[in-house]
Amino acid sequence: MARARLGERIAAQRAQREARDRVRVRRTVSRRDGVRAEVDGQWLVNFCSNDYLGLATQFAVGSALQDAAAQHGVGSGASHLVSGHHALHDALEKEVADWLGAPRALLFGSGYLANLAVVQALLGDDDLCVQDRLNHASLIDAARLAGCHLRRYPHADAEGAARQLRASPDAAALLVTDGVFSMDGDVAPLEPLAQLAHEQQATLYVDDAHGVGVLGPDGRGSVAAAGLDIADVPLQLATLGKALGGYGAVVAGDDALIAHLAETARPYIYTTALPPALAAASLAAVKLARREHWRREKLQALIARFREGAQRQGLQSTSDTPIQPLVVGDDRQALALAAALEARGYWVAAIRPPTVPEGGARLRVTLSAAHTEDDVDGLLGALAIARTELGVLGAADARPTR
């Protein structure tokens, strides 16, 4: 039998994506000015960024980056455990730990790396990882690479998680969930999951990439919003690349668990540390996020304004977060709606399977404290016109699917 040729397989897979309108196209941004971006020569109001607090282009954050780069250079030069761990890294870890009410925190190059690190460092072949079915891809990949038994429960179903844990009563277990789900914008049922973890002697890990900075007292995220603490959630992830506007991620939690990650997690040990200048920028962003409560207040007001405007169009939103999904269903129609909005000056990404479930193609509208009321009203107006022209996204179709 002839060996399979990778080139032929790639060509066939590309043809399948083309036939199903699932080719992913990378857009190039030439310039940014707050929520406005120049894309292919056209200035668009960006409604698909995760810069929820508007910190990515904030002056003090940019100044911290420039000053640190001038003083310390553009790279760290080595991994954290060799010679790359800088005082700015240390200060950022301590600031995030203090913010989230954790004894200790550990800085990673990205949220993807952090999730790979946590699951692989804690679980092995005979262990159990129980996850929400709509968890981020990095968490699913982490469990598969760890070699543990991966069990997935129906979305936001704590009783479903309980069944999975009870089916393997002797295995060391990690219960894992997103805090805020990135495609639907809904929040995990953290209280019952924490209670379940206590009952089943499992460790609860919350990836709060889309919650930290936005939800809870002082923006401490979905864990704090649920009234939980380190005793309930021994490990949680805070990304630096969404509400905080930078790059990287921090895992905060129990001192012994964080020490174990620092000593054993391959994605931490065997990679170059983030540039100190990036750590300086994130440190400035965290301090702003902690004290500038007006950013969250404005963001919540814009979320309410968008939801009210969408409701007047017959579109029902179930999300109280900056992530507002408008589910179209059909891939081609989602692309057409995104193109119609772009023609009117608004950039909203069309998200298609496999990022979302089959039949769940959508526009993923994301709001930022940097938007204005006029921005939101303009998007809603453009959406109404585009829907009428294309005959898509009726009220019944606008509800998120599972």
Secondary structure as GFF3:
##gff-version 3
##sequence-region A 1 402
A	DSSP	alpha_helix	6	19	.	.	.	ID=ss1
A	DSSP	beta_strand	29	33	.	.	.	ID=ss2
A	DSSP	beta_strand	36	39	.	.	.	ID=ss3
A	DSSP	beta_strand	42	46	.	.	.	ID=ss4
A	DSSP	alpha_helix	59	72	.	.	.	ID=ss5
A	DSSP	pi_helix	80	84	.	.	.	ID=ss6
A	DSSP	alpha_helix	87	100	.	.	.	ID=ss7
A	DSSP	beta_strand	104	108	.	.	.	ID=ss8
A	DSSP	alpha_helix	111	122	.	.	.	ID=ss9
A	DSSP	beta_strand	128	132	.	.	.	ID=ss10
A	DSSP	alpha_helix	137	146	.	.	.	ID=ss11
A	DSSP	beta_strand	149	153	.	.	.	ID=ss12
A	DSSP	alpha_helix	158	166	.	.	.	ID=ss13
A	DSSP	beta_strand	173	178	.	.	.	ID=ss14
A	DSSP	alpha_helix	190	200	.	.	.	ID=ss15
A	DSSP	beta_strand	203	207	.	.	.	ID=ss16
A	DSSP	three_ten_helix	217	219	.	.	.	ID=ss17
A	DSSP	alpha_helix	222	225	.	.	.	ID=ss18
A	DSSP	beta_strand	235	239	.	.	.	ID=ss19
A	DSSP	beta_strand	249	253	.	.	.	ID=ss20
A	DSSP	alpha_helix	255	264	.	.	.	ID=ss21
A	DSSP	alpha_helix	266	269	.	.	.	ID=ss22
A	DSSP	alpha_helix	276	291	.	.	.	ID=ss23
A	DSSP	alpha_helix	293	312	.	.	.	ID=ss24
A	DSSP	beta_strand	323	329	.	.	.	ID=ss25
A	DSSP	alpha_helix	331	343	.	.	.	ID=ss26
A	DSSP	beta_strand	346	347	.	.	.	ID=ss27
A	DSSP	beta_strand	349	351	.	.	.	ID=ss28
A	DSSP	beta_strand	361	366	.	.	.	ID=ss29
A	DSSP	alpha_helix	373	390	.	.	.	ID=ss30
A	DSSP	three_ten_helix	395	398	.	.	.	ID=ss31
###
